[in-house]
Amino acid sequence: MMMDIYPWWTDEQKAFAEDVHAFVRELMPRDAESRWKREFPWDIFEKIGERGYTGAGVPKEYGGLGLGATGACIAAEAFSRMPGPGRVFIGNMLGGLRQIIEFGSEEQKKRFLPRIARGEMGAIVITEPVAGTDAAAIEMTARREGDVYLLNGKKRYIVSAGVAQRYMVYARTSDNPEDRKRYRHLTAFVVEKGSPGFSVEKINEIIGFENIQNGALDFKDVPVPMDQVLGEEGQGWSIMTAGLNFERTLICAQTAAWMGELLRNAVPYAERRVQFGRPTISFVNNQFKIADMVSRVKISRLLTYYTAYLWDLGWDITLESNVAKVYNCEGAVAASLDAIQVMGGDGLTPFYPVSAIYGVSKVENIAGGTMEACRMVIQRAAMKQMAEDLKMCRRVIHEELGVPVPAATEPEKARSIDEEGLLQILAEDYRANPGLHMSREDIKAYFDVEDKDLDRVLVDLEAKGHVRLVRDKKGIALAKASYEGLGKAFPLDYYKWFPSWIDEGRVF
């Protein structure tokens, strides 16, 4: 078992890790057989269900093991040594888990969570022919008629299409532009296999899906009773995003497992492959690749289990789960290429799993949120969560040296504002940050005034050509003194500065 047992894990989680990894080692021969035969390994999932491993993240009061996100990641990492079944375990057997726990009624929790714990397969159903990364653009409709909603539309790229018993489906319930603007236009539904009008349209051929199914679904007036609506009508976006953060954390455990599996193959291979009279692991270029692979698996697991730990503490993991997914998924592709290079031609064959891992790792750069979508979430979340850390450090001119240095204290605020005083502040900022504008917050550090008074003075200075303003949808955002404004604030000599080694007499 290639894994660190982290000190913050409970004794129960540590014992679970030992147990589930031993169980997976027993299943790996059958997994390999099913991949060569290209058959869905029903028997593997039956054994998983019998052992109750899919209940790792299900609370004990609903028939689960109560091991939290950490336990779910431990299981996901173990089962992902088998790329196909690992994908089903993450995306489908746990499909809808967090959504039901966080948004389901007590009746829904009692109804669905024990089924997940017993190994029932589920599916996450979001992507459509026209809606992928832009999940808010979902076109599938859900129309209320009496005590049911009728679902109409198509979904695609659904893992375990046709074999899952339970489908977590998102559909549009409002065309109101205001609802769309506020992300109140989607609703979440649990659709059961065998529902009238619900069918599999086709099964896709996708790299890495040798022994599991991925397909397109068709919904034609599919009736969904009210007790299978999750949360409230219009709450679908919130439910979806809450589930995605959890799914992305599990995907991180999956990719960490793949990186570990790459090491398990590349290192022993290089120790036994002889070229130029010596094992290829003795070549420094291979040693560097292996060092990078070790670094990636160590970092990826730390990111994964730190994120899971924060989830178990009840923290918002939006930033951490997306950071981990970007690092882990891109790291898995890079590690795959390194492993293939270390193993040479054998790394390209299906007789070793490294080329297969390369294929599935590339899929995870798209599934569960593309790298681009995750980066968008990272940037937006960071701007909110790290706002204090990302504030501009105020810089002032050192009295003796005449160069900009960080300010140790906040300035004393003036209780009124006028053109002369504001222009001098903008000119002083030019000395410290000649290439930057000042933000409203920067300026208000010097003046205890209302926004309307600040705007009035800035607009008056702009009209005179003394400042340049940058506006956004909220109004004036940035300001900078113009050439004329700098001259109005201070004479030219005020701005001059030369290093001590310069002969000022020779500078014009």
N, C-alpha and C positions, 0 to 999 in steps of 0.2 A: 504494500500500500504506500504509494508515493504521496504523502501528505503530512503537513505539520498539524499537530493537535494544539490548537491555540489555548492559551491559559485562561481566557474568559469563557470558554465552553464549560457547560455544566458536566457533571459526571455522567448524567444521562445522555447528553449529546456525544460525549467521548465514547461511551459504550455503543451507542447507535452507529457511530462511524465505523468502528471495528466490525460490527455485525453486518452492516450493509455492504461494505467493501468485500468481505469474505463471501457473501451471497453472490455478488456480481461476478467474482472470479469463477464461480461454478457455472454461471450462465453464458460466459463469453464464447465457449465452443459452439453452443447452439446459435448464438447471434451470428457468428461467422458463417455457419451453415446456411442460415436463412438469407444472408446477403448473397451468397453464391447462388442459391436457388431462387432468389427474388420472390420470397413469400413472406407474408405478414406473420410475425412470430407470436401467434395468439397464446401459445403455451408459456412464453416468457411473461406476458402480461398477467396471465392467470396466476402464475407463481408469485409475481410481485404483489398482486391483490391479496393472495392468501396470507402473505407475511405482513400486510398492512403498511407497507412502506410509503404508499401514497398518502397516508395519514400523517406524515411527519409534520406538516404545517397546520393540520387540523386540530383545533382545541380538543382536549380530552373529553369534555362534556358532550361532544358530538361524535364520539367514537374514534377520534384520532390519537396520535401519540403526543401531541402538545409540545412539540420541540421547536416551534416558532419558525421564523425565516431562516435561522441558522440551521435547524434540522432539515428544512426543505432543501437548502443549498448543499448540505452534506449528502443527502440522497441524490440530488441532481448531479453532483460531481461524480459520485460512484457510478450511477447508471449511465453517465455519458462516456464511460469507457466503451460502451456500445453505442456508437453515434446515432443509429436509428431509434432504438428503444429509449435512449436518453432524450431525444427530441420529443417523443410522444409523452414521456413522463413530465417534461417541463411544460410544453405548450398545451397539452391536452389533458393528461390525467389530473393536472393541477388547474386546468382551464376553468376560470371563473372562481377559483378559491378565494382570493382576496376580495373580489367583488361581492361575493355572497357574505363573507364574514363582515365586511364593512357596511354594506348597503342592504343586505337581505333582511327580511322580517324574521322573527323567531321561528315561524312556521317553515319558512324557506330554508333556514339554517338546519332545522331538524330533518327536513326532507332531503336536501342535497348533500350536505357535508358528510353524513355517514356513507353515502354512496361513493364520494370521492375517496374517503378513507379505505373503503373496501376494494378500490382499484378500478372503479368505473372510468372509462375513457371519456374525456370531454374535448371540446374544441373551442378555440377563440376565433370568432368570425367577424372580421373587420374589413379586409381588403376587398375592393370591387374593381370592375373593369376600368372605372374612371377615378376611383378613390384609393390611393395607396398611402404614401406619406402624408398627404393632405386628407387625413381621416375625417376632418370636419365636412368634407365635400360628399359624404355618403349620400347615395341616391335611393337606396332601398327604402321603401315607404312602409309605414305601419299605420293603418287606418282603424280607428275604434268603431266597432259595430256591436252595440249591446255589451255583453260580458266578455267579448274577445277583441283582440287586435288581429287584423288581417295583414300579413307580411307579403310584400311583392318586390322582387328584385333578384339580382344575382350577386354572388360572392365568389372570390377566387383565391388561389394560393392558400387553401385551408389544409393544415396538417391533420392527418387522420380523417379526411373526408370519407364518409361512408362507414367507417368502423367505429367512430365515436357514438356514444349513446346520448350525449348532452352537448348542446351547442350554445355558446355565449354569443348572442347576435345583437348587433347594434343597427338601428334603423331610424329613419327620419320621421318625426311625428309633427313637425311644424314647418311651414314655408314662410312664416312671418319674418321679415328682414330683421326686426328687433330681436326676435328669439335667436336668429342665426348670429347676430352680432354679439349676443351675450352667451353663446354656446348653450342655449336652452332648446335646441331643435332636435336633439337625438334622445332616444330612449333605449334602455337595455332590456333584452328578453332572454329567457332560457327556453330554447326550443328542443323538444325531445325527438329522437330518431323515430321515424315512422309516422310523423305528423302528416295529415292529408296535404297534398300539394308540395311537399318537401322532398327534393330528390337530388342526387348527384348528377351533374351534367357531364363531367369528364374527369379523368385522372391524368395528372400531369407527369411528364418525365423530367425530373430535376436532379442535378448532381447531388450526391449524398443521400438520396432517397431510395436506395436499392431494395430495402425490405420494409418500408413504410409508405403510406399513401399520402399524396397531396393532390387536392383537386378543386374543382369548381362546383358550386352549389346553386340550385335554382329554387326560388320560393314563388309559388303561385297561389295567392289567397290562402296562405298557411295560417290557420287559426291558432292563436296563442292566448290561453285563458289569463285572466287578471292575476291569478296567483303565481304566474310565471313571468310577471313584469318585475324587474329588479329595481328597487328604489321607486322614485316617482317619475311620471312622464316629464321629459325634458331634462332629466338628470343623467342621461347617458354619457355625456362627455366627461363629467366628473368621475363616473364609474369606470369608464374606459381608461382614463389617465392614471387613476389609482391602481388599476390592475397592471398597466404597462410598467410602472416602476418596479413592481414585484416581479413581473415576468423578466424584465431586463436584469434584475439581480440574479435570477435563476440561470439566465443565459450566460452570465458571467461565470457561474459555477461550472456550467457546461464547457465553456471555452477553456477554462483553467484545467479541466480534466483532459481535454484534447492536447493541451500543451504538455501535460504530464505524460500522456501516452506517446507523444512524439519523442520525448526523452527516453522513455523505456525501450524504444526501438532504435533510435539513432546511436545511443551510446554503446550498447552491447554489440551492435552491428559494426561500428568503427573499431571496437576492440578486437574484432575477429576478421575483419576485411584486410587482407595484406596486399599492399602495392609497393613497388620499389623495395621489396625485401623487409618491410616493416608494417605493423598495423596502422591503418589510416588515422587512428585517433592520435598518433604521435605527430601528425602534421599540424603546425600552428594555426593554419587557416580553419581546420576542423575544430580545433580547441576553442578558437574565438567564437565560432558558430554555436558550439555547445554551451559556452559561457553565456552567450546572449539568450539561449533557450532557457537555461537555468534562471537567469535574472527575470525573464518574462513570467515564468511559472510562479516564482516566489512573489513577485509584485502583484500578479493577477489574483492570486489566492488571498493576499492581504487585503486588496481592494474589495474583493468579493465578500469576505467574512466580516470585514469592518462595516461594510454597508448593511449586511444582514443583521449585525449586532445593533446598529443604530435603529433599524426597523423594529427589532425586538424591544428596544427601549422606548419606542413610540415616536421617534424623531421623523422629521420630513426628510426622506432620502432622495428627493428629486434630483438634486445636484450630484450626490455620490453615485447613485445608480447609473446615471447617464455617463459620468466620467469613467466609471468602471467598465461600462459596456464598450465605449470607444476604445479604451486602452486594451481590454481583453480581446475584443473581436479583431482589431487590427493586429494585435500581438499574435493571435493564433494563426493568421495568414502568414505573417513574417516567420514565425517559428516553423510552420509547415514547409515553407520554401527552404529554410535552413536545413531542416531534417532531410528533405529530398536531396539537397545538394551534398550533404554529408554521405548519404547512402548511394548517390549516383544513380545508375540505371535501375537498380532494384527499388529505389524510392518511387519510381514511376509505375511500378506494377501493382496489381491488386493483391499480390501475395504478402505484402506488408501493408499496414493500415495508413501509412503516412500520406499517400496520394488521396485516399478517401477523406482523410481529415482535412486536407487542403481544400477539397471540394465543399465539405459541409461548413468549414470555417468561413469560406467566402459567402456562403448563404447567410450566415449570421451577421455579416456586414450590412445586410438588407432587412432580414426578418426581425421582428420585434422592435423596429425603429431603425431606419438607415443611419449611417454614421453622420450624415448631414443633418438629419432631424435631431439626433442626439446632441450634436454640437450647438444647434439652435437653442435647445432646452438648456444646455450648460451655460451658454452666454446669458440668456435671459434670467435664469435662476441665480447665477452668480451676481448679476447686477443688483438683485434684491437682497440675497443672503449675505453678500460680502460688501454691502454698500459702505459700511464704516471703514473697512480695510482698504477700499478702493478710492477713498476720498483723496483729492489732490493735496499734497503736502504744501502748505504755504511757505514760500521762500522770500527772504528779505535780503537786502544788500548789507554785507558786513561793513561796519563803519571804518575799520582800518584797511581791510583788503580791497574793498570795493567790488567784491564778487558775490553772487547769490549763494546763500546758505539756508538750510532748513531753519524755520522759526521755532523757537522753544516755547513761546507763549502765544496766546491769542491776542489780537490787537484790541485796544479800547475802542468801543463802538461810539461813533458820533450819533447824537439823537436827532439830527436833521441832515438833510442832504441838499447840496446845491451843485451847480455845474462845475465850479472851480474845484471843489473838494473831490468830486467824483473823477474829474479829469486827471487830477494829481494822483489818485489811486491807480487809475489805468496807466498813467505814465510810469509810475513806480513798478507796476507789474511788467511793463515793457522792459525795464532794466533787468528784472529777474527772469522773465520768461518771454524773450523777444519774439518767439515764433508762435506763441499761444494766445488765444482769447481768454478772457475771464468769464466764468459762468455767473449766473445770478447768485448762487450760493457763495462764490468767491467774493463778490462785491458786498453781499450782505454781511459778511464777516466784519466789515468796517463801518456799516451804517445800521442803526436800529430804526428802520423805516418800513412803512407798508409797501407792498409790491406796486401799488398804483403810483406812489410817489417816486419810486425808483424808475418805473416805466416813463413817467412824465419827463424826468430829467434826461434819461437816455434818448428819448425821442427828440427833445429839444437840441441835444448835442449832435444827434444825427442830422437834423435839419441844417445845422450850421457847418456840417462837414467835418466835425471834430471826432466822431466815432463811427466805426463800422459795426453794424448789428447783424446777428444771425438769428432768425426766427424759426420756431418749429410750430407744431399744431397747437401748442399751449400758449404761444406768444414769444416774447423776446427771451432767447436762451443764452446767447453769448455776446460779448462786447469787446471791442479793442479800439484803442486810440488810433486815429489816423495820423498821417504825417503832419497835417496841420494841427491836430489836437496835441501831439507831442510838443510842437513848438509853442503852442499856446500855454501849456502847463509849465514848462521849464525851458531855459535857454539851452543851446546845444552843449555847452561845456558840462552841464549836469549829467549828460548821458555818456560822456567820454570815459574810457578806461583803457589802460595799456599795461601789459605785464611789466614787472620791475626791470627786466633786462632790455626793454625797448628804450632807445634814445628818443624821447619825445620831440626833441629839437629837429630830428630828421623825419618826423611824420607830419605830413601836411594836414 
